[in-house]
Structure formats: structure tokens, C-alpha cells
Amino acid sequence: MVDKAGWEFCVGERFHRALLRRDVYAATSTRWRDPRAQLLDGPAWVAAIRPR
């Protein structure tokens, strides 16, 4: 038998540690989202680095 409350606590604690290490992300969060998702890529990156 597994203690349900203890198991849920351990899973929650491991999830929080993964968030702190940035191993997992919460896409809709302002604090826990992937910082690389805001980076420019492809044509947007080329347009941003072109000299004016």
C-alpha cells in the first residue's frame, strides 16, 4: 500500500524542484514559462540584426 497523501506530496515537491531547475515549463505562466520561447528565430531574427 502507498500512502496517497505522502505520494502526492513527493510528486508535488519533485515537480517544484524541476520548475526551479527549468527542466519543465508552465507555458501560460509569467514566472515559470520557457525564457527561450521569447527569442526571435528565422526571418524575424534576420530582420532584427540587419543594419539600418
N, CA, C and O atoms as a GROMACS GRO file, in nm:
protein
  208
    1MET      N    1   0.084  -0.119   0.000
    1MET     CA    2   0.000   0.000   0.000
    1MET      C    3   0.088   0.125   0.000
    1MET      O    4   0.194   0.130   0.063
    2VAL      N    5   0.041   0.223  -0.071
    2VAL     CA    6   0.110   0.352  -0.078
    2VAL      C    7   0.020   0.456  -0.012
    2VAL      O    8  -0.100   0.461  -0.037
    3ASP      N    9   0.081   0.539   0.072
    3ASP     CA   10   0.007   0.648   0.134
    3ASP      C   11  -0.019   0.756   0.029
    3ASP      O   12   0.075   0.818  -0.021
    4LYS      N   13  -0.145   0.778  -0.004
    4LYS     CA   14  -0.180   0.871  -0.112
    4LYS      C   15  -0.132   1.013  -0.083
    4LYS      O   16  -0.077   1.078  -0.172
    5ALA      N   17  -0.152   1.062   0.038
    5ALA     CA   18  -0.111   1.198   0.072
    5ALA      C   19   0.041   1.212   0.063
    5ALA      O   20   0.091   1.314   0.014
    6GLY      N   21   0.114   1.113   0.110
    6GLY     CA   22   0.260   1.117   0.103
    6GLY      C   23   0.310   1.114  -0.040
    6GLY      O   24   0.403   1.186  -0.076
    7TRP      N   25   0.246   1.030  -0.123
    7TRP     CA   26   0.283   1.021  -0.263
    7TRP      C   27   0.258   1.153  -0.334
    7TRP      O   28   0.342   1.199  -0.412
    8GLU      N   29   0.143   1.214  -0.310
    8GLU     CA   30   0.109   1.343  -0.373
    8GLU      C   31   0.207   1.451  -0.330
    8GLU      O   32   0.246   1.536  -0.411
    9PHE      N   33   0.247   1.450  -0.203
    9PHE     CA   34   0.344   1.548  -0.156
    9PHE      C   35   0.477   1.531  -0.228
    9PHE      O   36   0.536   1.629  -0.272
   10CYS      N   37   0.524   1.408  -0.240
   10CYS     CA   38   0.652   1.382  -0.306
   10CYS      C   39   0.648   1.422  -0.453
   10CYS      O   40   0.743   1.481  -0.504
   11VAL      N   41   0.539   1.390  -0.521
   11VAL     CA   42   0.526   1.428  -0.662
   11VAL      C   43   0.526   1.581  -0.676
   11VAL      O   44   0.591   1.635  -0.764
   12GLY      N   45   0.452   1.649  -0.589
   12GLY     CA   46   0.449   1.795  -0.594
   12GLY      C   47   0.584   1.856  -0.566
   12GLY      O   48   0.622   1.954  -0.630
   13GLU      N   49   0.656   1.800  -0.470
   13GLU     CA   50   0.788   1.852  -0.437
   13GLU      C   51   0.886   1.831  -0.553
   13GLU      O   52   0.964   1.921  -0.584
   14ARG      N   53   0.883   1.716  -0.616
   14ARG     CA   54   0.970   1.689  -0.731
   14ARG      C   55   0.936   1.781  -0.849
   14ARG      O   56   1.025   1.828  -0.920
   15PHE      N   57   0.807   1.806  -0.869
   15PHE     CA   58   0.765   1.895  -0.976
   15PHE      C   59   0.816   2.037  -0.951
   15PHE      O   60   0.863   2.104  -1.043
   16HIS      N   61   0.806   2.083  -0.828
   16HIS     CA   62   0.854   2.217  -0.794
   16HIS      C   63   1.005   2.228  -0.814
   16HIS      O   64   1.053   2.329  -0.864
   17ARG      N   65   1.078   2.125  -0.775
   17ARG     CA   66   1.223   2.126  -0.798
   17ARG      C   67   1.256   2.131  -0.946
   17ARG      O   68   1.349   2.201  -0.987
   18ALA      N   69   1.180   2.058  -1.027
   18ALA     CA   70   1.201   2.061  -1.172
   18ALA      C   71   1.172   2.200  -1.228
   18ALA      O   72   1.241   2.245  -1.319
   19LEU      N   73   1.070   2.266  -1.176
   19LEU     CA   74   1.041   2.403  -1.220
   19LEU      C   75   1.158   2.496  -1.186
   19LEU      O   76   1.197   2.579  -1.268
   20LEU      N   77   1.213   2.482  -1.067
   20LEU     CA   78   1.324   2.568  -1.027
   20LEU      C   79   1.449   2.544  -1.112
   20LEU      O   80   1.523   2.638  -1.141
   21ARG      N   81   1.472   2.420  -1.153
   21ARG     CA   82   1.586   2.387  -1.240
   21ARG      C   83   1.557   2.414  -1.386
   21ARG      O   84   1.644   2.396  -1.471
   22ARG      N   85   1.435   2.456  -1.416
   22ARG     CA   86   1.390   2.482  -1.552
   22ARG      C   87   1.395   2.356  -1.639
   22ARG      O   88   1.428   2.362  -1.757
   23ASP      N   89   1.363   2.241  -1.576
   23ASP     CA   90   1.351   2.116  -1.650
   23ASP      C   91   1.213   2.102  -1.713
   23ASP      O   92   1.197   2.034  -1.814
   24VAL      N   93   1.113   2.167  -1.654
   24VAL     CA   94   0.977   2.168  -1.708
   24VAL      C   95   0.929   2.312  -1.706
   24VAL      O   96   0.979   2.395  -1.630
   25TYR      N   97   0.831   2.341  -1.789
   25TYR     CA   98   0.780   2.477  -1.800
   25TYR      C   99   0.628   2.478  -1.793
   25TYR      O  100   0.563   2.380  -1.831
   26ALA      N  101   0.574   2.588  -1.746
   26ALA     CA  102   0.430   2.611  -1.748
   26ALA      C  103   0.408   2.721  -1.853
   26ALA      O  104   0.435   2.838  -1.827
   27ALA      N  105   0.360   2.683  -1.967
   27ALA     CA  106   0.355   2.773  -2.083
   27ALA      C  107   0.276   2.901  -2.058
   27ALA      O  108   0.313   3.006  -2.111
   28THR      N  109   0.170   2.896  -1.982
   28THR     CA  110   0.086   3.015  -1.963
   28THR      C  111   0.127   3.099  -1.843
   28THR      O  112   0.064   3.201  -1.815
   29SER      N  113   0.231   3.058  -1.773
   29SER     CA  114   0.274   3.129  -1.653
   29SER      C  115   0.366   3.245  -1.690
   29SER      O  116   0.438   3.239  -1.790
   30THR      N  117   0.364   3.351  -1.610
   30THR     CA  118   0.458   3.460  -1.631
   30THR      C  119   0.590   3.433  -1.559
   30THR      O  120   0.693   3.489  -1.596
   31ARG      N  121   0.587   3.349  -1.458
   31ARG     CA  122   0.708   3.320  -1.382
   31ARG      C  123   0.778   3.192  -1.427
   31ARG      O  124   0.901   3.188  -1.428
   32TRP      N  125   0.704   3.089  -1.463
   32TRP     CA  126   0.761   2.957  -1.489
   32TRP      C  127   0.764   2.920  -1.637
   32TRP      O  128   0.782   2.802  -1.668
   33ARG      N  129   0.748   3.014  -1.729
   33ARG     CA  130   0.748   2.979  -1.871
   33ARG      C  131   0.892   2.967  -1.922
   33ARG      O  132   0.988   3.005  -1.855
   34ASP      N  133   0.905   2.913  -2.042
   34ASP     CA  134   1.035   2.891  -2.105
   34ASP      C  135   1.089   3.025  -2.155
   34ASP      O  136   1.028   3.087  -2.242
   35PRO      N  137   1.203   3.072  -2.102
   35PRO     CA  138   1.256   3.202  -2.147
   35PRO      C  139   1.301   3.199  -2.293
   35PRO      O  140   1.306   3.304  -2.357
   36ARG      N  141   1.334   3.082  -2.346
   36ARG     CA  142   1.377   3.073  -2.484
   36ARG      C  143   1.262   3.091  -2.582
   36ARG      O  144   1.285   3.115  -2.701
   37ALA      N  145   1.139   3.079  -2.534
   37ALA     CA  146   1.023   3.094  -2.622
   37ALA      C  147   1.009   3.238  -2.672
   37ALA      O  148   0.944   3.261  -2.774
   38GLN      N  149   1.067   3.334  -2.602
   38GLN     CA  150   1.058   3.474  -2.642
   38GLN      C  151   1.164   3.515  -2.743
   38GLN      O  152   1.159   3.625  -2.797
   39LEU      N  153   1.261   3.427  -2.769
   39LEU     CA  154   1.369   3.460  -2.861
   39LEU      C  155   1.320   3.461  -3.005
   39LEU      O  156   1.230   3.385  -3.042
   40LEU      N  157   1.378   3.547  -3.085
   40LEU     CA  158   1.344   3.555  -3.226
   40LEU      C  159   1.410   3.440  -3.301
   40LEU      O  160   1.516   3.391  -3.261
   41ASP      N  161   1.348   3.398  -3.410
   41ASP     CA  162   1.401   3.290  -3.490
   41ASP      C  163   1.368   3.313  -3.637
   41ASP      O  164   1.269   3.378  -3.670
   42GLY      N  165   1.451   3.262  -3.724
   42GLY     CA  166   1.425   3.268  -3.867
   42GLY      C  167   1.424   3.409  -3.923
   42GLY      O  168   1.514   3.488  -3.893
   43PRO      N  169   1.324   3.442  -4.004
   43PRO     CA  170   1.318   3.573  -4.068
   43PRO      C  171   1.310   3.689  -3.968
   43PRO      O  172   1.363   3.797  -3.994
   44ALA      N  173   1.245   3.669  -3.857
   44ALA     CA  174   1.235   3.775  -3.756
   44ALA      C  175   1.373   3.806  -3.700
   44ALA      O  176   1.404   3.923  -3.675
   45TRP      N  177   1.458   3.704  -3.680
   45TRP     CA  178   1.593   3.724  -3.629
   45TRP      C  179   1.677   3.799  -3.733
   45TRP      O  180   1.750   3.892  -3.698
   46VAL      N  181   1.667   3.759  -3.856
   46VAL     CA  182   1.743   3.824  -3.964
   46VAL      C  183   1.703   3.970  -3.975
   46VAL      O  184   1.789   4.057  -3.990
   47ALA      N  185   1.576   3.998  -3.968
   47ALA     CA  186   1.527   4.137  -3.978
   47ALA      C  187   1.574   4.220  -3.859
   47ALA      O  188   1.599   4.340  -3.875
   48ALA      N  189   1.588   4.160  -3.743
   48ALA     CA  190   1.627   4.235  -3.624
   48ALA      C  191   1.776   4.267  -3.623
   48ALA      O  192   1.817   4.368  -3.565
   49ILE      N  193   1.859   4.182  -3.686
   49ILE     CA  194   2.003   4.206  -3.679
   49ILE      C  195   2.057   4.284  -3.799
   49ILE      O  196   2.173   4.323  -3.800
   50ARG      N  197   1.974   4.306  -3.901
   50ARG     CA  198   2.019   4.382  -4.019
   50ARG      C  199   2.048   4.525  -3.979
   50ARG      O  200   1.971   4.586  -3.905
   51PRO      N  201   2.160   4.578  -4.028
   51PRO     CA  202   2.188   4.721  -4.002
   51PRO      C  203   2.087   4.807  -4.078
   51PRO      O  204   2.044   4.773  -4.188
   52ARG      N  205   2.052   4.917  -4.017
   52ARG     CA  206   1.954   5.008  -4.079
   52ARG      C  207   2.017   5.117  -4.156
   52ARG      O  208   1.948   5.201  -4.214
   0.00000   0.00000   0.00000
